[in-house]
Amino acid sequence: MAKPVIYQLIPRLFTNYCENPLRNGTIMHNGSGKLNDITPHILSEIKKLGATHVWYTGVIEHAHDADYTAYGIPRHNPHVIKGHAGSPYAITDYYGIDPDLAVDVPNRIAEFEALIKRTHEAGLKVIMDFVPNHVARQYHSDAKPVGIRDLGQGDNVDMFFSPSNNFFYITRQQFSPVDVDLGHGRNAYVEFPAKASGNDCYTAYPGKNDWYDTVKLNYGVDPWNGNHCFSPIPPTWFKMLHILRYWSAKGVDGFRCDMVHMVPLDFWHWAISNIKEKYPKMQFIAEIYDVSLYRPFIEVGGFDYLYDKVSLYDTLYGIDRNNVSAANITSCWQSVEGINQNMLCFLENHDEVRYASPFFAGDAMKVEPSLVVTAMINRGAVMIYAGQELGEDAHGEAGYSGDDGRTTIFDYWVIPTIQQWLNHGECNGILTAEQECLRALYTRVLTLCNREKAISEGDFFDLMYVNYANPSFNPHSLYAFMRHHGSTTILIVANFSNMEADAEVNLPQLAFDMYDMAPGRYRGTDLLTGESSTRNITWERPVEVKIKPRSAMVWKFTHKKMSRS
């Protein structure tokens, strides 16, 4: 079974070739990447990295200040938009492709369908966003199929909560966010009665750090008493299921579902089972930040993969950033034992700081140990974010988001390293020696994910418990584990230290018994360097390893079966 290797890209940024973008620039000056510019050649280069899926982030129509009224698309009030380009998660039309991404705006859905086709022809699968918890404050679908009622259409705005409503209404109060300028006169944004904001803010007065640009959707849970009013099935459920069916029919292969724990588990069980009845191979990925909810969202909700953010990502961030001990990685897999294969691991995405930024490691060339652990610790999915493989550090201030180590999602902007590499679609831009080295590293690691069955399908064995008392093994800076499949075992040791590790690694007899592995002298190959070496593999003596600073060893060997008397 293939291990999903997901390449996340935001089309608005990815193929934007603007040479001199202005801070806080509009689309007229800074421009926007287009779906049509993601060519077969670009997709083939992404596949060469080892990717199996592309997550096209922000393709659904969302709030922005660009003017498309000539095409019948209402202008959005800039006072309830974050940045000029707006948040890709402030959806204004679930059935529409964002016009910023189109060459021919009236035919933008056809341009997305063509991108799906190109992606499949490149041997890649398509993931798109499903944003079920909230919409933009000025939601209106002009692309919805005939017979579909808009969200909020027919709501009783005199009731704070009704299972029949799509929104929550703060009755008899005007929307008045704190420290947010809603404008004046005819250009002001006026909302009466106010609707609850997307981050479960049930007041007319959200703060500027709330999700004031979005409106919370009502799935039939009364916020005041927690009552679940699911019978009859609330209309919001049916409307969201229709949206999933609509895009499933377009040929997408999976949905990355936003903030799933803010939507009732019962809805997910109902909706995902409905979709998989007709599209059994459809994959659902959950953005979720509560480990205690992981199992219910897999076992009841039906999700295929969950973000491993608050466990593995946060631990690796702590190791690279705050001198946290590498031994803590053990607790990461233990917290998800039994569902490891359902985890999606990453070092970057659009919400997190760039690895190379001063807010994380500060040096892209330090990534090898974290990357190896992220990609190889389990059979689940692994994801990288466009530019990560080139050492993008998101330096500078684009506009709304500030200089925070993240590539902005709110502004019309560019990704300098991607722009450099793409070279207007030729994918032959001149890279620095470090960038060439880094891209080659990502290619080696990510292609190994599916080239080696021990990684994509094999068992995992943590070696830390037999090495804590080992005087030649530093568990603060080293993390060791094995992956095994058939007669193949891979010994992986990650060195998070800035110094070379000259260490010895104990292997327990339990591993030999479990994998029917005869002790002996074996010749193996480090899959990262290609260097071959011979080692004594036995539980009676430790394995000697020498690993460069901020590097890893991925040593593969094929062994004989243990003889039984």
N, C-alpha and C positions, 0 to 999 in steps of 0.2 A: 504494500500500500504506500502511495506517495506521501511524503511529508510536505505539507504546504509551505512554500517559501514565498512570502508575499512582498511585493514591491509596492509601497504606497507612494502615490504621486498626486499632487493637486494640479490639474491641467492649467488652471489660471496662471500658476507660477511656472510650471514645468517647461512649457514651450513659449514663454515670454522672452523675446529677444531684444527688448528695449535696452539701449546701450547706456543711457543716462537717466535712470529713473529719479524722479523728484520725491523727496520726503513729503508724505501726504498728497502725492500726486493723484490726479484723476485718471480715469481710463483714457481720456483724450490724449494725455501726455505719456503716461506710463504703459499703456496698452494692456493686453491680456493674452495669455496663451490660448490656443484654439485646439479643439478636439481633432480637427483635420490635420494638424501639424504633428500628431502622434502617429508617425508613419510605420509601415512594415519594417523598415530598416531600424528605426529606434526600438521597436518592440523586439526585434531579433537580438539587439544588443542587451536589452533587459533580460531576455531569456538566457543569454550567455552567462550572465551573472549567477545563474542557478535558480532564477525565479520560476515559479509554477503559476502564480497568480499576480494580477495587477489590481490594486485597489485604487479606483478612480474616485478621489475624494472631492466633494463639493461640486458634483455635476448637476444636482437637483437645483432648480431655480430658488434663489434665496435673496434676501434683502440686500440691495446695493443702491448707490446713488446715480448710476448711469441711467440715461434717458432712453427708454425703448417705447415711448408712447406711440411712436409712428407705426409700431407693429401691434398695437392694441394691448400692450403690457402696461399696467398702471405704474406711475412713478411712485417710488417709495419715499416717505418723508425722511430726510437725512437726520432728523433729531432722534430717531429711534433706530439708527443704524450704527454699528460700531465700525469706525473707519469708513473709507469711501467704498471699499469692495464688500464690506459687510461680512458677518460670520456665515460660513457655509452651513451652519446648523440653525440659522434663523430662516427656516423654509417658508417661501411665499407661495409655492405651487408644487405639491407632491408629484404632479403628473408632467411637470415641465422640466426641460433641460435649461440650465442657466444661459441666457442670451449672451453673456460675456464670452462664452466659450464657442460661439457659433460664427462661422463665416457668412452663412445665409440664415439669418435669424428665423424667418418663417419655417425653415426646414431643419431647425436645430435637432429635433427628435430623430430625423433621418441621419444626421451627422453622428449622433450617438450610436444609432443602430449600426452604422458603417464601422465605427470604432470597435464595437463588440465583435463584428465579423473579422476585422483585421487582427484583433487580439487572439481570437480563436484560431485563425489561420497561422498565427505565429507560434501556436502550441501553448498558449497561455489561457488561463481562466480569468473571468471578470468578476470583481467584487465591487459593489457600490454601497453607498450609505443608505440606511433606513433610520430615520430620526423620528421615533414614536412619541417622545415625551413632551415636545413643545414645538411651536411654530413661530414665525415672525408675527409681530403685532398687527401687520397689515396683510394677513394671509388672504389670498384670493386666487383661485385656480381658473385660468382661462384655457387651460389645456385638458381639463378633465373630460372623460368620455361622456357622451350623451346619457342623461338619466342619473348621473351622479350628483348628489347634493353637496354643496360646499361645506366645509367645516364651519360650524357656528350658524349655518342657515337653519332657521326654525327654532333656535335656542330661546328659552324663556329667560330674558336678561334681568328679570326681577327676582330671580332665585340665585343665591350663592351656589348651592349645589342641587342638581337634579340629575338622576341617572340618564335622563334623556338629553341632557345638554352635552355639547362638545367641550365647553369651556367652563371655568369657575368665574363668577361675577361678584365683584366687590360692590354690592348694590348701593345706590345713592351716593357714590363717591367717584370723583374724577381721578383719572390716572395722573399721579403727581410724584414721580421718582425724585428722591433726594439728591441734590447736587448734579442734576442732569438738566441741561437747557433744552426745553421742548419748543423753543422758538416763540415768536410773537406775531400777532395779527393773523393774516390769511395763511402765512407759512407755518404757523404753529401746529404741533401735533396735539390733537384733542381726542381723548378716549373716555366716553361715559356710557355706561358705568365701566369702571376699571376692571380689567381681567387679571387674574393671578399670574405671576411671572413663572418662568420655566423651572427655576430652582426651588420649587415648592414654597414660593414667597406669596402667601395669601393675604396681601395687603395692597392698598392703592399707592403705597409709599416705598417701593423698593429702593435700595441704595445703588450707587453707581457701580459697585462691585457685584451686585446681583445680576441675574440674567434679565435685565429690564427690557432688552430688545426682543424678548420672546414671551409667548403665552403658554401656560401649562395646559395640557390636554386632559380631559376628564374621562377616565376609564371606569367610572362607577364606584370609586372609593370615596366615601365622605371624609374629608380631612379632619373634621372636628371630632368625630367619634370612631373613625376607623371602620365603619360598617361597609361591607362589600355588597353592593347592589348589582349582582351579576345575572339575576334572573327576573325579567327577560334579559338577554344579552344586550348590553348598552350599544347604542348606534355608533359610538366611536370605534368599537371593536370591528364592526362590519366595514366601516370606512377605511380603517388601516389595513385590514385583510385584503380589501380590493386593491389598495396601492401595492401591496406585496405581490399580488397576482398579476397586476399590470406589468410590473418590471420583470417578473419571472417569465412572462410570455415573450418578453423582448430578447430573452436568451442569456440574461446574467446568470452567473454560477453561484453567487453567494451574496449575503448581505452582512455588512458590518453594522451592528445595531447599537445606536447611541444610548448611553446611560440606562441600561436595561433594568437596573434595580429600582428605577424610579417609575416603572410601569409594572402593574400587577403580574405576578408569576402565572396566574390563571390565564391571563390573556396570551402569554407566550406559549403555554401548553396548547391552547386552542388554535392559535394562529399558525405556529410552526407545524403542528401535525396536519393542519389543513393544507398548507403549502407542500409538505413532503408527500402527501397522498398523491398529488399529481406530478410533483418534481422531486422524486426521492433522492436525487444527488445534490439538491440544493444545500448549501452550507450556510450556517448561521454563526456569526462571530459576535460575542457579547463584550461590550465595554462595561466592565463592572469592577468595583473597588472594595468589595466586602467579602473577605475569604469565607466567612460563615455562610454566605449565600451561594458559594460556588457549586456545591453538590446539588442543591435544589434546582438551580438554573440549568444544570446538565440533565439530571435524572428526571425532573418533572417538566421543566421548561422546554427541553429538547435541543438546547444549544450544542453545537459541535465543538466550538472553541471559546475560551474565555481569556480575556487579558490577564496575564500574570504580572500585574503592575505592582501591587502592594506587597508582593512577596519577592520574586526574583529581581525585578527591575530595581526596586528600592534598595535591595541588598547590594546589588552590583554598583549602584550609584553611591552607596555608602562606602563601599570598598575603594572605589576610584576617587571619591571626593573627600571622605571624612576618615580615612584610615580604619574603617570597620574591618574586623577580621574575616578572612576568606572562609573560615570555619563555619560562619553563619549560613553559607550556601546550603549546608546540609538541612537546616530547618526549613529551607524553601521547598525542597522536594518532599520533605516529610509532611508539610502542611497540605500538600495536594496529592499525597500518596493514594493510588488507586484511580486518580483522574488526571495523572500527569500527561497522558496522551491527549487530553482536552485543553491543554494550556497553549496560549499563544505568547511566545516570548519575544522581547524586543529591547533595544537600547535607545531607540528614538521613535517618535511619531509626532504628529502635528501639535499635540498638546504638551510635549516634553521639550526640555532644553536639548540642544544639539550636543552630542558627545564631545566634539572638539571645542565647544565654547568654554569660556572661563567659568561658566556656571556648572560645568560637569568636570570632565578630565582636563580640559584645556589643551589637549594635544591628541589629534586623531591617531597618531602612530602608537599610542598606548593601548589601543583597543583590542589587540589580539586575545588576551586571556578572557576578557568579558565577552567578546564575540564568540569564541569557541564554546564557552559555557552556555551562552544564550542559544546557540544553534544546536548543540549536541547533548544537552542534559536530558532531553526526553524525546518522545516520538511525536509530540505535538507540533504546532505550526511555529514558524519563526518569521519575523517581519523586519524589513529595513525601510527607511524613509529616504526618498530621493535626495541625493546629495551626500548621504551618510557615507557611501562608498568612496566619496571623493574628499572627505574631510571637511564638509561644509560646517562653518562655525557660526553662521547667522550674525556676523558682526555688523554693528551699526543699527540705526533707528530708521525703520521704514515709514513709521507714522503712528497709528493708533496703539500698536502693541509695545512700542518703546524698544530699547536695547536690552532685551531680557534673555538672550541666548536661544530664542526660538525663531524659526522662520515664520514671519507673520502670516496669519490666515485672514486678516482683516483689511489688508491693503493691496492695491495694485502694485506688484513688485516683481522682482526676479530672484532666482537662486544662482548666485554668481558661479559656483563650481559647475552646476548643471549647464548653465548658459555657455560656459567655457568648453565643456566636453561636447555638448551637442553640436556646436558650430553650425547653427542653422539647419540642423537635421542630418548633417554628414557624420556625426559621431566620431570625428577625428580631430577634435580640438587638441592643441598642444597642452599637455599636462606637466606639472612639475614631477621630478623624480619621486617625491613622496606620494603624490597622487597616483602615479602609475603603480607604485608598490602597494598602496592601500587598496586600489581597485583589484589588483591581482590577488591580494589576501582575501577580500570579500568573495571573489570568484571561487577561490580554492575552498574556502569554508562552506559556502552556500551550495556549491555543486556536490560536495561530499555528503550533504544532507540526504540526497537521494541516490548517490552513486554507491553508498555503503549501506547495506541492509542492516548492519549492526546499529546504525544511527537512525534510519527511517523506521525500522521494525523491531529492533533488538531490545534486549533487557538492559536495565540500568543497575549498576552496583556501586554504591558509595564506598570509598576506601578510607574515609577520614577516621572512622572509629578505631581502626587498627594502626593509626599513625599519630594519634594525639600524644602518646608517650614516647614516640620515636625521636631521639635526640638529633637525628640528621634530617628531620622533616619539620619544616616550620609551618604549622597549620594557620598561622596568621596571614601568611603571604602565598601559600600554596593550596590548591584544591585539586584533589585526585579522585577519579572515578573510572569505571570501565563500562563499555557498551559491548554487548555480546549477541551474536546470531549464528546458529549452526556451529561450525567449527572455527569461526572467526571471532577474535576478541580484539578490542581496541582499548589500549591503556591511554588515558587522557590526563595530563597534569598541566594545570594552568598556573603560571607564575605571575602574580600581581605585583611583585616587588620591582623596584628600580635597580636591583642587583641580580647578578646571575645566581641561579639556584643550582648548587652541586649537592644533590640530595639522594636519599635512599627511600624507596617506597615499599612498605610492607604489603603483601598480598595475603589474605586470609585463606585457610584451608577450605572454608565454607564456599568460597567462589569456585575453587577447583571441583568441589563436590557438586555444586549446583550446575555447573556447565560441563561436567564430565570431561574435565581438562587435565590431561596428564602433565605433571611437572617435567621440565626438561629445558634443554637449550634450544632457543628458537631464533630464527632470523626474521626480522620484521622491518617495516618501513614507516618512517614518519610521514604521514600523509600531507603534512604542511610543507615540509622541505624536500621530500622525495629521497632523503638519505636513508640507506639501509644499514642495519646494525644487528649484532647478535647479542642476546641477553639470556641470562638464566632466569627462567620463570618458575618459581617454586615458593611454597609458603615457609620454607625453612630459612631462606635468606632473602633480604630485600633486593628490589630491583634498583640498580644505580641509574640515575638520570642526571643530565646536565642541561639546564634550560636557560636561555638568554633572558635578560631583563625584559619584563612586560611581553612575554611570549608564552607559547604553549607547545606541548608535545602531544601529538595524536598518533600513537605508535600501534600499527596494525600487525597482527601475526595470526597465522593459521596453525592450530594445534591438533595434537593427536588425542584420541579418547583415552581416558584413564583405564588401565587394565584392572579387572576385578578378579580376585582369587576366589 
